Amino acid sequence: MQALSLQRLDGAPLPLEELAGKVVLFVNVASRCGLTPQYEGLVKLYERYHDRGFLVVGAPCNQFLGQEPGSATDIAQFCSTTYGVDFPLLAKQDVNGAERSPLYQWLIGSKAGGGSDISWNFEKFLVGRDGAVLARFSPRVTPESPEVVQAIEAAL
């Protein structure tokens, strides 16, 4: 993860130092998806474990039926007002294909990432304090599911 350059939704950099030593759940997100209510669970996880060194990072993506069509301002306003999102959101990015972002190249290319394309919005990758990808969860696995919670607790 050392070589990655991450950009926040507002265009400012997200320094890797802010992620160093933390357990991070990366999630490709969308505002107009049937799974969008998973934001509630992501916010709850973030609130529950943040003080123990846990961070959720959302990566808006418009590759799945155009379900994240808005501007950065639209996305930020929707997430904040609808779900109270206060964890970092990255700039909109591709998670599949020739323009796949470096972040998703790294996540998918890791041993735990499995090498296969992202199947839909709200696919989750858990990264440990040492920066290694620990687990990948399908979009249908909710943030509050026992397997996600157990993996987070084990990593903390």
ZIZI-V191907 format. One record per backbone hydrogen bond with DSSP energy under -0.5 kcal/mol. CO is the residue of the C=O (numbers start at 0). NH is the residue of the N-H. If there is no record, write none. Layout:
co=CO nh=NH
co=CO nh=NH
This chain:
co=0 nh=3
co=3 nh=5
co=5 nh=13
co=6 nh=90
co=7 nh=10
co=11 nh=7
co=12 nh=14
co=13 nh=5
co=14 nh=17
co=15 nh=18
co=15 nh=19
co=18 nh=21
co=21 nh=23
co=22 nh=54
co=23 nh=25
co=23 nh=126
co=24 nh=56
co=25 nh=124
co=26 nh=28
co=26 nh=58
co=27 nh=121
co=28 nh=60
co=32 nh=35
co=34 nh=37
co=35 nh=38
co=36 nh=39
co=36 nh=40
co=37 nh=41
co=38 nh=42
co=39 nh=43
co=40 nh=44
co=41 nh=45
co=42 nh=46
co=43 nh=47
co=44 nh=48
co=45 nh=49
co=48 nh=51
co=48 nh=53
co=49 nh=52
co=52 nh=22
co=54 nh=24
co=55 nh=87
co=56 nh=26
co=57 nh=59
co=57 nh=89
co=58 nh=28
co=59 nh=92
co=61 nh=65
co=62 nh=64
co=63 nh=66
co=66 nh=31
co=70 nh=74
co=71 nh=75
co=72 nh=76
co=73 nh=77
co=74 nh=78
co=75 nh=79
co=76 nh=80
co=77 nh=81
co=77 nh=82
co=78 nh=82
co=78 nh=84
co=79 nh=83
co=87 nh=57
co=88 nh=8
co=89 nh=59
co=93 nh=100
co=96 nh=99
co=98 nh=93
co=100 nh=104
co=101 nh=105
co=102 nh=106
co=103 nh=107
co=104 nh=108
co=105 nh=109
co=106 nh=109
co=107 nh=114
co=109 nh=113
co=110 nh=113
co=112 nh=115
co=119 nh=122
co=122 nh=27
co=123 nh=136
co=124 nh=25
co=124 nh=126
co=125 nh=133
co=125 nh=134
co=126 nh=23
co=127 nh=130
co=128 nh=20
co=131 nh=127
co=134 nh=125
co=136 nh=123
co=137 nh=140
co=139 nh=141
co=141 nh=144
co=144 nh=147
co=144 nh=148
co=145 nh=149
co=146 nh=150
co=147 nh=151
co=148 nh=152
co=149 nh=153
co=150 nh=154
co=151 nh=155
